[in-house]
Each structure stands twice: as structure tokens, then as C-alpha cells.
Amino acid sequence: MEFMHEAENPNGCGLVLTHGAGGNAKAPLLVAVAEAFCAAGVLVRRYDLPFRQKRSFGPPSPAGAAGDRAGLRHAVMEMRAVVKGRVFLGGHSYGGRQATMLAAEEPGLVEALLLLSYPLHPPGQPEKLRTGHFPALRTPAVFIHGTKDEFGSIEEMRAALGLIPAHVELVPVEGAGHDLKKGRFEVSQAAFREDVFGSL
């Protein structure tokens, strides 16, 4: 399943936006972010990852992660075929993690990343960091993260982002957890960082 948001005054840029392990492209958070970018002139595609296309519920399998990245890459290339400007890639939690891994594998695939609640480590297991690919990530990125996210504290995020050689920004959302629900509207506004996405 996918949804397209076509801007009234398009600026030539596109954003592929995907979901977390327990959700799909209908997630209210993705809708809010998509509408904000669309209002700024960006064509937005809310995209169901391949694991979700295969079944309507349940988490992804680690064995299927490469397939999910391949699906994201295909969605990006389809976006490139319809817009003339920059293409961005974004995702919530698992979707964002796969987006960063894809960008690390293929530098230059997209111009910038939007990461909503990056799952830095499993809850209660701070020693299991998901940062092995960070030193290879050379795509500018905005990380939006709740101050009550059990997948990583703001302090842990700051330390981890120091591993990334590209320009990155960390945007804390006060009082929000991993779903960013409390800060949904702040998130849609906070997503715009001109030094990463340019003047949209």
C-alpha cells in the first residue's frame, strides 16, 4: 500500500517516507509529516515496506531486511523518475534504520535523510547499539527523537551521531516517546532544517 501527496506548488523535490516495525504507511505520524512536506512543495510517497506488503500485521524478520532495503531503493528510483530535483528518504524507527543502512550502502542515492525515532538499541539493552554502519553514512540527516524514547536517550543519540561523518542534526521532542505521538505536530514543523533539506 502506498499514498501520494501531490503539492499544489511543486518545487521539484520528492520524499519517500516509510513506517516502523509495527505499523504501515497509514500511520498518523507519517501522514502529518507528509502533509507538512507537501505543503512546502515536496511530492511525498508514503510507502509500505516489502515485509508489510506481504502481510498486514506482525514485525519484520531480520532475514528480510535486505529485501526491505531493496524495496526502498526501488521506491527512491521511481521517485527520481518523476521529479527533477532532490530526493529525500525518511522513515520511522525500523523504516528509518533501513533507510540509513541503504544510504550507507549507496552514497548519493538520496540527498538527505529524515529519521523519526531512530531505534538506537532495543529497550533496556543499551549495549546492543545499531550503529555499525554509521561511519559509512555520508548523507546529511535530521534525526527527530523523543526525550522519553526507550530505544535511546537524547544523550545516547548525541554520542552515536558523532560516528557519522556527514552533517547531522538531532531534534529532541520534549515529552514524546518512541511513537512521537505527543509531539506529532512539533515533529512536522521540526522536520524542516534548511541546512539539510535546503529552503523548501
C-alpha positions in Angstrom: 0.0 0.0 0.0 1.2 3.5 -0.8 -0.2 7.0 -0.8 1.0 10.0 -2.9 0.8 13.6 -1.7 1.0 16.0 -4.6 1.9 19.6 -3.9 -0.2 22.5 -5.2 3.0 24.4 -5.9 5.6 21.7 -6.5 9.3 22.6 -6.1 10.7 19.6 -7.9 11.7 17.7 -4.8 10.5 14.3 -3.6 10.3 12.4 -0.3 9.9 8.7 0.1 8.6 8.1 3.7 8.1 4.7 5.4 7.0 3.2 8.6 8.2 1.3 11.7 8.1 -2.4 12.5 4.6 -2.5 13.9 3.0 0.0 11.5 2.3 0.8 7.9 2.1 3.8 5.6 -1.2 4.9 7.2 0.5 5.8 10.4 -0.8 9.2 11.6 2.8 10.4 12.2 3.7 9.7 8.6 0.6 11.5 7.4 1.4 14.6 9.5 5.0 14.7 8.2 3.9 14.0 4.6 1.4 16.8 4.7 3.9 19.3 6.1 6.4 18.5 3.3 3.7 18.5 0.7 2.6 22.0 1.8 6.2 23.1 1.3 6.1 21.9 -2.3 7.5 18.4 -2.0 5.9 15.3 -3.7 5.6 12.7 -0.9 5.2 9.0 -1.3 4.1 7.1 1.9 5.4 3.6 1.2 4.7 0.2 2.8 7.9 -1.8 3.1 8.0 -5.2 1.4 7.5 -7.1 4.7 4.3 -5.2 5.2 3.2 -5.7 1.7 3.4 -9.5 2.3 1.4 -9.5 5.5 -0.8 -6.9 7.1 0.4 -7.3 10.7 3.4 -8.6 12.6 7.1 -7.5 12.8 9.7 -7.8 10.1 12.1 -10.7 10.0 15.8 -10.0 10.2 16.2 -12.3 7.2 14.0 -9.9 5.2 15.9 -6.7 6.0 17.9 -6.7 2.8 14.6 -7.1 0.8 13.1 -4.2 2.7 16.1 -2.0 1.7 15.8 -3.2 -1.9 12.1 -2.1 -1.8 13.1 1.3 -0.5 15.7 1.6 -3.2 13.2 0.8 -5.9 10.8 3.4 -4.4 13.5 6.0 -4.5 14.4 5.3 -8.1 10.7 5.5 -9.0 10.6 8.9 -7.3 13.7 10.0 -9.2 11.8 9.2 -12.4 9.0 11.7 -11.7 10.8 14.6 -10.0 13.6 16.7 -11.4 15.0 18.0 -8.1 16.4 16.5 -5.0 15.0 13.2 -3.5 14.9 12.6 0.2 14.3 9.4 2.2 12.7 9.1 5.6 11.3 6.6 8.0 10.1 5.9 11.5 12.0 3.5 13.7 12.7 0.3 11.7 12.0 2.1 8.5 14.4 4.8 9.4 17.1 2.3 10.3 16.8 0.6 6.9 16.9 4.0 5.2 20.2 4.8 6.9 21.7 1.4 6.1 20.6 1.8 2.5 22.2 5.3 2.3 25.4 3.9 3.9 25.5 1.1 1.2 24.8 3.5 -1.6 26.2 7.0 -1.0 24.5 9.6 -3.2 21.3 7.6 -3.6 19.4 10.4 -1.9 20.2 14.0 -1.0 19.1 13.8 2.7 17.5 11.6 5.3 14.7 12.2 7.8 14.8 9.8 10.7 11.9 9.6 13.1 12.7 7.8 16.4 15.8 6.0 15.2 15.9 2.7 17.2 19.4 3.1 18.6 19.2 -0.1 20.7 16.5 -2.5 22.0 14.7 -1.2 25.1 16.7 -2.0 28.2 19.7 -3.2 26.2 21.9 -0.1 25.6 24.9 -2.4 24.9 23.3 -3.6 21.6 23.9 -0.5 19.6 22.6 -0.3 16.0 25.4 1.9 14.8 27.8 -0.3 12.9 27.0 1.4 9.6 27.2 5.0 10.9 30.8 5.6 10.0 29.9 4.9 6.3 26.9 7.2 6.3 27.8 10.2 4.3 24.2 11.5 3.6 23.1 14.6 5.6 20.3 13.7 8.0 17.8 15.0 10.5 17.1 12.8 13.5 13.9 13.6 15.4 13.8 11.9 18.7 11.5 12.0 21.8 13.1 12.7 25.1 11.2 9.7 26.6 12.1 7.2 23.8 13.0 3.9 25.4 15.1 2.9 22.3 17.7 5.5 23.1 18.1 8.6 25.3 18.9 12.0 23.8 22.4 11.7 25.4 22.9 8.3 23.8 21.8 9.6 20.5 24.2 12.6 20.6 27.1 10.2 21.3 26.1 7.8 18.5 25.6 10.6 15.9 29.2 11.6 16.5 30.1 8.5 14.5 28.5 9.8 11.3 30.9 11.8 9.1 28.0 13.6 7.3 26.2 16.7 8.6 23.5 15.6 11.0 21.0 17.3 13.3 19.3 16.0 16.3 15.9 17.5 17.1 14.6 16.5 20.6 10.8 16.4 21.0 10.1 17.1 24.7 8.0 14.5 26.4 7.5 12.3 23.4 8.1 8.5 23.4 9.1 6.2 20.5 5.8 6.8 18.7 6.4 10.6 18.8 2.6 10.9 19.3 2.7 13.6 21.9 4.9 15.7 19.7 3.3 14.9 16.3 2.7 18.5 15.3 6.0 19.7 16.6 7.6 16.9 14.5 6.0 18.1 11.3 7.4 21.6 11.9 10.8 20.4 13.3 11.4 18.3 10.2 12.4 21.4 8.2 16.1 22.0 8.6 17.3 24.3 5.8 20.9 23.3 6.1 19.9 19.7 5.4 16.9 19.9 3.2 17.5 23.3 1.8 15.0 26.1 1.5 11.8 24.2 0.6 
